[in-house]
Amino acid sequence: MNILGIHFGHDSNAAIVIDGKIIAAVQEERFNRVKHSADIPLNSIDYCLKEAQLKVSDLDVIAISGQNIHKDFYRIFINKKEEIESDIPVYINKFISNNKIKIQSFDHHMCHAACGYCCSYFDNDKVLIIVSDGAGDDCSISIWKGYNGKLTLLKKYPKTGSMGWFFSNVTEALGWVHGDGEGKTMGLASYGDFSNSLDKLKIFSPYYIDGQLVKERNYGDVGFLKLKGAYHWHFKDANLIYKLLIQEKIKREDLACAAQKILEDEHIKIIKYWIKVTGINRVVLSGGVFLNIVLNRKICDLEEIDKCYIFPNPGDSSLGLGASLCAMLVFSNNYKVDYTPYLGPSFSSKDIEFILQRNKIKYKKFSSLDCLCKKVAEELSKDKCVGWFQGRMEYGPRALGNRSILMSPLNSQNRDYINKFVKFREKFRPFCPSILYEEKDKWLKEKEDDFYMILCFNGKNIDKIPSVVHVDGTLRPQLVRKKDNPLYYRLIKEFKKITGIGVLLNTSLNIMGEPIVLSPTDAIKCFYSTGLDILVMENILIEKN
């Protein structure tokens, strides 16, 4: 069965699933270069169809996230007779459909739940699925049971119970973008003390007891601007929290710390209650709130939980995939898929050489990948900053060794260098380590496997890798196995041969405010706009004088 999934709106995206296998998935932002783009995902749909070698007429189902089919859907999916009457400009790509294709929309939170359930490593077990985000289809938090290929809704909490909106309002009050800067709030929280601001901030948050929303928060009407195709949301609470920050002379880091504490406490109460009620102690987390890796750690450490799976791309940028997985559950006998983040476009050495020659850029081409990895590892050991562009682009917000900026973790100054001269972002923000899987016990105190930078760990031997350790001694690792990413694994092994350390600093190949690069042209622009020393694209290396 051929299923195309589409998400219209914030972080618009598309995905294709064929007979229980994810073939392609990508966000529109990567094509139009507008972070969190809400444009119609024309490029994403086109890429997915081409990667799957399908025409629209080959599809069995087109699945759409959200209870209501977006108004633009029937403008871009038309039959042959309607093409001449279309109100979309001739030069805009349209998709010729037919009446045989099932067109089905699915609840926003069900799409999140399907991502977590279908991609988790729980096979025939009953699982408790917690979905939490700002809001979608008038719901902010939902509880599901997954079992035997079916999702059963247990509870929905309204928008007045949104913990995501609460945390985003604090983020905006701190001067960052609602729906984008929440990770900054989380990172800043580690520098703060919540004791003096916790009670003052609680009035802006919902409150839960025994699984019930006992204090709702009337967030009022949502305001928004659409700038360059991306939504910028605003609630009145952001103004009130900002006044609190100024009038009470609360330190920014203390406010962030209090917000993090409230977010953790309310979610833990909800999760504990539903484990008790259902008797299910295998838990799946999905929805944008679970991009908060510190919250995820607190949840995973609960004694009530046996095992916890966090979907690696839990925000709205996975809703196209979620819609296709919902359709898979409804219209086929499949209910499990093997998830990989490497689902986006790739480029051959021939493609890259053409672009470099056209732009008269000098480069070196390696005939041996071993020689390439040795050369790059040597440069990394000298504290050179490397752009690493390989294979298929990652799906989701994390760079996992295919569209990455790399540097040695041994020198604490490397963190400051990237923040100041490469990413152009706040000094306090930490970076992640990519760690050889067989070395995880050397660096991490907890025992979970995290291949996607979605969970916070307490570090060991952190004095040896200071540039990837946060102020509180924690790490957000990507464990790297040879079977998942052979070339990246080989590079880290070469770095270990030189330094004795099987760890690299890894951050996304982009600058602050821009999406992760998709194409060689994007990577070249990033290279010459920043303090990167070297850019490696497939087996081709560019070096600045």
Secondary structure, DSSP 8 states (H G I E B T S, - for coil): -EEEEEE-STT-EEEEEETTEEEEEEETHHHH--TTB-S--HHHHHHHHHHHT--GGG-SEEEEESSS--TTHHHHEE-GGGGGG-SS-TTS--EE--TTSEEEEE-HHHHHHHHHHHHSS-SSS-EEEEEEEEEETTEEEEEEEEETTEEEEEEEE-GGG-HHHHHHHHHHHTTS-TTTTHHHHHHHHTT---TTTHHHHHTTS-EEETTEEEE-------EEEEETTEEEEE-HHHHHHHHHHHHTT--HHHHHHHHHHHHHHHHHHHHHHHHHHH---EEEEESGGGG-HHHHHHHHT-TT-SEEEE-SS-SGGGHHHHHHHHHHHHHSS-------SB-S----HHHHHHHHHHTT---EE-S-HHHHHHHHHHHHHTT--EEEE-SS-BSSS---SSEEEEE-SS-THHHHHIIIIIS---TT---EEEEEGGGHHHHBSS----SSS-S-EEBSSGGGSGGG--TTSEE--EEE-TTT-HHHHHHHHHHHHHHS--EEEEEESS-TTS----SHHHHHHHHHHS---EEEETTEEEE--
